Amino acid sequence: MSTSEIGTGAVPPAGTKVPEAPSPAAPAGEPPARKPRRELLAASVGSVVEAYDWTIYGVLAPYFAEQLFPGSSPTARLIAAYLGFALGFLVRPLGSVVIGRLTDTRGRRFGLTLTVGLIAAGSLLLAVIPGHASIGVAAPLLVVAARLVQGLSVGAENPSAAAYVTETAPGRSRYFYSAVSYGGVVLGSALSFVVLSVLLGVFGEAGVEDGAWRLAFVFGALLGLTALWIRRGAAESEVFAEDARGRKRGRGASPWPVLRAHLGPLSVVFAITSGATTVFYFLTVDFPAYAAAAGAATKEEASGALLLGMVALLGGMLAAGKAADRFGALPVLRTGFAGLALGSVPLLAGMVAGRVPVPVVTVVLLFLLALPLAVSNVFAGQLFPPAVRAVAVGLPAALAISLFGGTFPALAEWLRSAGHGGWVPWWPAITCAAALLASWGVREHPLPDTPVSE
């Protein structure tokens, strides 16, 4: 039977297989069809790259400081390398505004590809910078330039992903998608330590210091290029596209009046991020030093206990996302912050006294932290209209991370050096109590369900 007979009333002979009509191809220039799982992958892979590239610098600093930074002693060179790490925190708020504004005007896909492209470029630059002995002061200046670029991109990466997930995830599983996308941050951080372990196992400490550290940055650049390819194939958010069409008809030319009208939600995002980031940096950066100084465990034992805690963190995030889709984000978020505010100090005091095992402390605290982390992306995104969503999520979050995350290790070390190490756990507990109180200043505004195309 010829294909011309199909649809003309001709009946094919018995047993003849009628070919299916091909799906109509999208017209040239049309955006890709929506595929929620691919959109989730596009959001999550950038979080992995962001966290890996951000963390690997701090992990490798003791190995590359002597080659790239001048100084009269190894300590001076290492301090200079860590100052480069700190500079990245300082520009994160600027990135959340500048690139976040592009995400709110040019599109979610544009912002997501820009951030991951900049992160990858920064890693590639770090991989190829000649040593200080070859190019002198240009070496540390190039390191600073790379970190500034990465700081700008990281400042906008998570809020751009948050806006994208908020607008593309199916409503029935929006918070589960939020948990998966933010889980990329945990995976990326863990990946940096895995890469370091592999390098040390293959090349040894001397080989890593002699230049094998560059391979970790090459890997970060390749990871970023892979994420860039994935994101370029993702569809634009339909919510953003519809809102952008409305703005072209005259609505919402400037973001600042809208932001001023949302000062309450902005302050809530700042408080929530402050509480979560303080606990995160305490447990993932300072905890081994805290446990060792308190005599509860060696740094190696505390680091091993953190591996169990990371498993609890990832599992807790997935469970919290499912729970939030069923019961709402606010009950889940408040449960986590209440547990951290009330339980951190007693648990850590029990650990110091030898009554609570170190692994139990890390598992419990990181599980409690999983609850607000799982829902924060979409919860913050749904507090703001699409026209300012990336900037409104990014600016308070970047400020909170810079003020509370970047400074916590130094604050904790200062307290211990002053003989007040027992005060360290109180700061995370206080910030979590403030986050809990702030959460009562807003209510949930569930967005309409997103149509599914697959």
C-alpha positions as CSV (number, residue, x, y, z in Angstrom):
1,M,0.0,0.0,0.0
2,S,1.4,3.4,-0.9
3,T,1.6,6.1,1.8
4,S,-0.8,8.2,-0.3
5,E,-3.6,5.7,0.5
6,I,-3.4,6.4,4.2
7,G,-6.1,8.8,5.2
8,T,-7.9,8.5,1.8
9,G,-10.3,5.8,2.9
10,A,-8.4,2.8,1.5
11,V,-8.4,-0.2,3.7
12,P,-5.1,-2.1,3.9
13,P,-5.1,-5.9,3.4
14,A,-5.2,-8.0,6.6
15,G,-1.8,-8.4,8.2
16,T,-0.4,-5.3,6.6
17,K,1.5,-3.1,9.1
18,V,0.5,0.5,8.8
19,P,3.4,2.8,9.4
20,E,3.0,5.3,12.2
21,A,2.8,8.9,11.2
22,P,6.0,10.7,12.2
23,S,5.9,13.2,14.9
24,P,5.8,16.7,13.5
25,A,9.2,18.3,13.8
26,A,9.5,21.5,15.7
27,P,9.6,24.5,13.3
28,A,13.1,26.0,12.7
29,G,14.0,28.4,15.5
30,E,11.5,26.9,18.0
31,P,12.9,26.1,21.5
32,P,13.4,22.4,22.3
33,A,10.3,20.5,23.5
34,R,10.0,20.5,27.3
35,K,11.5,17.4,29.0
36,P,11.4,17.8,32.8
37,R,14.0,15.2,33.5
38,R,16.4,16.8,31.1
39,E,15.7,20.2,32.6
40,L,16.4,18.7,36.1
41,L,19.7,17.3,34.7
42,A,20.6,20.7,33.3
43,A,20.0,22.5,36.6
44,S,21.7,19.8,38.7
45,V,24.9,19.3,36.6
46,G,25.7,23.0,37.0
47,S,25.5,22.7,40.7
48,V,28.0,19.8,40.6
49,V,30.4,21.9,38.5
50,E,29.9,25.0,40.7
51,A,30.6,23.1,43.9
52,Y,33.5,21.1,42.5
53,D,35.3,24.1,41.0
54,W,34.7,26.2,44.1
55,T,35.9,23.6,46.5
56,I,38.8,22.2,44.6
57,Y,40.7,25.5,44.8
58,G,40.6,25.4,48.6
59,V,41.4,21.7,48.7
60,L,44.4,22.1,46.4
61,A,45.7,25.4,47.8
62,P,48.4,23.8,50.0
63,Y,49.7,22.0,46.9
64,F,49.9,24.8,44.4
65,A,50.6,27.8,46.7
66,E,54.4,27.4,46.4
67,Q,54.3,27.5,42.6
68,L,51.9,30.3,42.0
69,F,52.3,32.7,44.9
70,P,55.4,34.7,46.1
71,G,56.3,34.7,49.8
72,S,59.2,34.4,52.2
73,S,57.8,31.2,53.7
74,P,55.4,28.3,52.9
75,T,52.9,29.8,55.4
76,A,52.9,33.2,53.7
77,R,52.3,31.6,50.3
78,L,49.4,29.5,51.6
79,I,47.8,32.5,53.2
80,A,48.1,34.4,49.9
81,A,46.4,31.4,48.2
82,Y,43.6,31.4,50.8
83,L,43.1,35.2,50.3
84,G,42.4,34.3,46.6
85,F,39.7,32.0,47.9
86,A,38.2,34.7,50.0
87,L,38.1,37.2,47.2
88,G,35.7,34.9,45.3
89,F,33.3,35.3,48.2
90,L,33.4,39.1,48.0
91,V,32.3,39.3,44.4
92,R,29.5,36.7,44.7
93,P,26.8,39.3,45.5
94,L,27.9,41.3,42.5
95,G,27.5,38.2,40.3
96,S,24.1,37.5,41.7
97,V,23.0,41.0,40.6
98,V,24.8,41.3,37.2
99,I,24.3,37.8,35.9
100,G,21.1,37.3,37.8
101,R,19.7,40.3,36.0
102,L,20.7,38.8,32.6
103,T,18.9,35.6,33.7
104,D,15.8,37.6,34.4
105,T,15.9,39.5,31.1
106,R,17.6,37.2,28.6
107,G,16.3,33.9,29.8
108,R,17.0,31.1,32.3
109,R,18.8,29.1,29.7
110,F,21.0,32.0,28.8
111,G,21.9,32.6,32.5
112,L,22.6,28.9,33.1
113,T,24.9,28.5,30.1
114,L,26.7,31.8,31.0
115,T,27.4,30.8,34.6
116,V,28.7,27.3,33.8
117,G,30.8,28.6,30.9
118,L,32.5,31.2,33.2
119,I,33.1,28.6,35.8
120,A,34.7,26.3,33.3
121,A,36.8,29.1,31.9
122,G,38.1,30.0,35.4
123,S,39.2,26.4,35.9
124,L,40.9,26.2,32.6
125,L,42.8,29.4,33.4
126,L,43.9,28.0,36.8
127,A,45.1,24.8,35.0
128,V,47.5,26.6,32.6
129,I,48.8,29.5,34.6
130,P,52.7,29.4,34.5
131,G,54.4,29.4,37.9
132,H,55.6,32.4,39.8
133,A,59.2,31.6,38.9
134,S,58.4,31.9,35.2
135,I,56.1,35.0,35.0
136,G,56.6,36.7,38.4
137,V,53.7,38.7,39.9
138,A,51.5,37.9,36.9
139,A,51.0,34.4,38.2
140,P,49.1,35.4,41.4
141,L,47.3,38.2,39.5
142,L,46.0,35.6,37.0
143,V,44.9,33.4,39.9
144,V,42.9,36.3,41.4
145,A,41.4,37.0,38.0
146,A,40.3,33.4,37.7
147,R,38.8,33.4,41.1
148,L,37.0,36.6,40.5
149,V,35.4,35.2,37.4
150,Q,34.4,32.1,39.2
151,G,33.0,34.1,42.1
152,L,30.8,36.2,39.8
153,S,29.5,33.0,38.1
154,V,28.9,31.1,41.4
155,G,27.0,34.1,42.8
156,A,24.5,33.6,40.0
157,E,24.6,29.9,39.4
158,N,22.4,28.6,42.2
159,P,19.7,31.4,41.9
160,S,19.6,30.9,38.2
161,A,19.1,27.2,38.7
162,A,16.6,27.9,41.5
163,A,14.5,30.0,39.1
164,Y,14.7,27.4,36.4
165,V,13.6,24.5,38.6
166,T,10.9,26.6,40.2
167,E,9.4,27.2,36.8
168,T,10.0,23.9,35.0
169,A,9.5,21.2,37.6
170,P,6.1,19.5,37.7
171,G,4.1,20.8,40.6
172,R,3.5,17.4,42.1
173,S,7.2,16.9,42.6
174,R,8.6,20.4,42.6
175,Y,10.4,20.1,45.9
176,F,11.8,16.7,45.1
177,Y,13.3,18.4,42.0
178,S,14.6,21.1,44.2
179,A,16.3,18.6,46.5
180,V,17.9,16.8,43.5
181,S,19.2,20.0,42.0
182,Y,20.7,21.3,45.3
183,G,22.1,17.8,45.9
184,G,24.5,18.6,43.1
185,V,26.3,21.0,45.5
186,V,26.9,18.1,47.9
187,L,28.1,15.8,45.1
188,G,30.4,18.4,43.7
189,S,32.0,19.1,47.0
190,A,32.5,15.4,47.6
191,L,33.9,15.0,44.1
192,S,36.7,17.4,44.9
193,F,38.0,15.3,47.7
194,V,37.7,12.1,45.5
195,V,39.8,13.8,42.8
196,L,42.4,14.8,45.3
197,S,42.6,11.3,46.7
198,V,43.0,9.9,43.2
199,L,45.8,12.3,42.4
200,L,47.6,11.5,45.7
201,G,47.2,7.8,45.0
202,V,48.6,8.1,41.5
203,F,51.3,10.8,41.8
204,G,52.0,11.0,45.6
205,E,52.2,14.2,47.6
206,A,55.4,15.3,45.9
207,G,53.9,14.7,42.4
208,V,50.8,16.7,43.2
209,E,52.9,19.6,44.4
210,D,55.1,19.4,41.4
211,G,52.2,20.0,39.0
212,A,49.7,17.2,39.0
213,W,47.4,19.5,40.8
214,R,46.7,21.1,37.4
215,L,44.9,17.9,36.3
216,A,42.2,18.6,38.9
217,F,41.5,22.0,37.2
218,V,41.5,20.4,33.8
219,F,38.9,17.9,35.0
220,G,36.8,20.8,36.3
221,A,37.0,22.6,32.9
222,L,35.9,19.4,31.1
223,L,33.1,18.9,33.6
224,G,32.0,22.5,32.9
225,L,32.0,22.0,29.1
226,T,29.9,18.9,29.5
227,A,27.4,20.8,31.6
228,L,27.4,23.6,29.0
229,W,26.5,21.1,26.3
230,I,23.7,19.7,28.4
231,R,22.3,23.1,29.2
232,R,22.3,24.3,25.7
233,G,20.0,21.5,24.8
234,A,17.5,22.3,27.6
235,A,14.2,24.1,26.9
236,E,13.6,27.6,28.0
237,S,11.2,28.0,31.0
238,E,7.6,28.6,29.6
239,V,6.8,30.7,32.7
240,F,9.7,33.0,31.9
241,A,8.8,33.1,28.2
242,E,5.2,34.1,29.0
243,D,6.3,36.7,31.5
244,A,8.8,38.2,29.1
245,R,6.1,38.6,26.4
246,G,4.1,40.5,29.0
247,R,7.0,42.7,29.8
248,K,7.5,43.6,26.2
249,R,3.9,44.9,26.3
250,G,5.0,47.3,28.9
251,R,5.1,45.6,32.3
252,G,8.0,45.4,34.7
253,A,10.7,47.5,32.9
254,S,12.8,48.0,36.1
255,P,13.4,45.3,38.8
256,W,14.1,47.7,41.6
257,P,10.5,48.8,42.4
258,V,9.5,45.1,42.5
259,L,12.4,44.3,44.8
260,R,11.6,47.1,47.1
261,A,8.0,45.8,47.3
262,H,9.4,42.4,48.4
263,L,11.7,43.5,51.2
264,G,10.1,41.0,53.6
265,P,10.7,37.9,51.5
266,L,14.2,39.2,50.7
267,S,15.0,39.4,54.4
268,V,13.6,35.9,54.9
269,V,15.8,34.4,52.2
270,F,18.8,36.2,53.8
271,A,18.0,34.7,57.2
272,I,17.3,31.2,55.9
273,T,20.5,31.2,53.9
274,S,22.5,32.5,56.9
275,G,21.3,29.7,59.1
276,A,21.9,26.9,56.6
277,T,25.3,28.2,55.4
278,T,26.7,28.6,58.9
279,V,25.8,25.0,59.8
280,F,27.1,23.8,56.5
281,Y,30.5,25.5,56.9
282,F,30.8,24.5,60.5
283,L,30.2,20.8,59.7
284,T,32.1,20.5,56.4
285,V,35.0,22.9,57.0
286,D,35.5,23.5,60.7
287,F,34.2,20.3,62.4
288,P,37.4,18.3,62.2
289,A,39.4,21.2,63.9
290,Y,36.6,21.7,66.5
291,A,36.5,18.0,67.4
292,A,40.3,17.7,67.6
293,A,40.5,20.9,69.8
294,A,37.8,19.6,72.1
295,G,39.6,16.2,72.4
296,A,36.6,14.4,71.1
297,A,38.3,12.9,68.0
298,T,41.3,13.3,65.8
299,K,40.9,15.3,62.6
300,E,41.1,12.1,60.6
301,E,38.4,10.4,62.7
302,A,36.2,13.5,62.5
303,S,36.7,13.6,58.7
304,G,35.7,9.9,58.4
305,A,32.6,10.6,60.5
306,L,31.7,13.4,58.0
307,L,31.5,10.8,55.2
308,L,28.6,9.1,57.0
309,G,27.1,12.5,57.6
310,M,27.2,13.3,53.9
311,V,25.3,10.1,53.1
312,A,22.7,11.2,55.6
313,L,22.6,14.7,54.1
314,L,21.9,13.4,50.6
315,G,19.4,10.8,51.7
316,G,17.7,13.4,53.9
317,M,17.4,15.9,51.1
318,L,15.6,13.4,48.9
319,A,13.3,12.4,51.7
320,A,12.6,16.0,52.6
321,G,11.8,16.9,49.0
322,K,9.2,14.1,48.9
323,A,7.8,15.2,52.3
324,A,7.6,18.9,51.2
325,D,5.6,17.9,48.0
326,R,3.1,16.2,50.3
327,F,2.9,18.5,53.3
328,G,4.4,21.8,52.1
329,A,7.8,23.3,52.3
330,L,7.4,25.4,55.5
331,P,6.8,22.5,57.9
332,V,9.8,20.7,56.5
333,L,12.0,23.8,56.6
334,R,10.9,24.8,60.1
335,T,11.5,21.2,61.5
336,G,15.1,21.3,60.3
337,F,15.9,24.7,61.7
338,A,14.1,23.9,65.0
339,G,16.2,20.7,65.4
340,L,19.4,22.6,64.6
341,A,18.6,25.5,66.9
342,L,17.7,23.3,69.8
343,G,19.8,20.3,69.3
344,S,23.2,21.5,68.1
345,V,24.7,22.6,71.4
346,P,23.4,19.7,73.5
347,L,24.6,17.1,70.9
348,L,28.1,18.7,70.6
349,A,28.3,19.0,74.3
350,G,27.5,15.3,74.6
351,M,30.2,14.6,72.0
352,V,32.8,16.6,73.9
353,A,31.8,14.8,77.2
354,G,32.2,11.4,75.5
355,R,28.6,10.5,75.8
356,V,27.6,10.8,72.1
357,P,29.7,9.2,69.4
358,V,31.1,11.5,66.8
359,P,29.4,9.7,63.8
360,V,26.0,10.1,65.5
361,V,26.6,13.8,65.8
362,T,27.5,14.3,62.2
363,V,24.7,12.1,60.9
364,V,22.0,13.8,63.0
365,L,23.1,17.4,62.3
366,L,23.6,16.9,58.6
367,F,20.3,15.1,58.3
368,L,18.6,18.1,60.0
369,L,20.4,20.4,57.7
370,A,19.1,18.4,54.7
371,L,15.5,19.6,55.5
372,P,16.0,23.3,54.7
373,L,18.5,22.7,52.0
374,A,16.2,20.4,50.1
375,V,13.4,22.9,49.8
376,S,15.3,26.2,49.8
377,N,15.7,26.5,46.0
378,V,12.1,26.4,45.1
379,F,10.7,27.8,48.3
380,A,12.8,31.0,47.8
381,G,12.0,31.1,44.1
382,Q,8.2,31.0,44.6
383,L,8.3,34.0,46.8
384,F,9.1,36.3,43.9
385,P,7.6,37.1,40.4
386,P,9.5,35.8,37.4
387,A,10.7,39.3,36.4
388,V,13.1,39.5,39.4
389,R,13.3,35.8,40.5
390,A,17.0,35.2,39.9
391,V,18.2,38.5,41.3
392,A,15.8,38.3,44.3
393,V,16.9,34.8,45.2
394,G,20.6,35.4,44.5
395,L,21.4,38.8,46.1
396,P,20.3,38.0,49.7
397,A,21.7,34.5,49.5
398,A,25.1,35.6,48.2
399,L,25.3,38.3,50.9
400,A,24.5,35.7,53.6
401,I,27.0,33.2,52.2
402,S,29.7,35.9,52.1
403,L,29.0,37.2,55.6
404,F,28.3,34.0,57.4
405,G,29.9,31.2,55.3
406,G,33.1,32.8,54.2
407,T,33.8,34.1,57.7
408,F,32.9,31.2,59.9
409,P,36.1,29.2,59.8
410,A,38.1,32.3,60.7
411,L,35.6,33.2,63.5
412,A,35.8,29.6,64.9
413,E,39.6,29.7,64.9
414,W,39.7,33.1,66.6
415,L,37.3,31.8,69.4
416,R,39.5,28.8,69.9
417,S,42.7,30.8,70.0
418,A,41.1,33.1,72.6
419,G,40.2,30.1,74.8
420,H,36.5,30.2,73.9
421,G,36.2,27.1,71.7
422,G,33.1,26.0,73.6
423,W,31.2,29.0,72.1
424,V,31.7,27.8,68.5
425,P,28.5,25.7,68.3
426,W,26.3,28.6,69.7
427,W,26.8,30.6,66.5
428,P,25.2,28.0,64.2
429,A,22.4,27.5,66.7
430,I,21.7,31.2,67.0
431,T,21.6,31.7,63.2
432,C,19.2,28.7,62.8
433,A,17.0,30.1,65.5
434,A,16.9,33.4,63.6
435,A,16.1,31.5,60.4
436,L,13.2,29.7,62.2
437,L,11.7,33.0,63.4
438,A,12.1,34.6,60.0
439,S,10.2,31.7,58.3
440,W,7.0,32.9,60.1
441,G,7.3,36.2,58.1
442,V,6.1,34.6,54.8
443,R,3.7,32.0,53.7
444,E,4.0,29.5,50.9
445,H,2.7,30.5,47.5
446,P,2.5,27.3,45.5
447,L,2.9,27.9,41.8
448,P,0.6,26.3,39.2
449,D,1.6,22.9,38.0
450,T,3.9,22.8,35.0
451,P,2.8,20.9,31.9
452,V,4.8,17.7,31.2
453,S,5.8,16.9,27.7
454,E,7.2,13.5,28.1
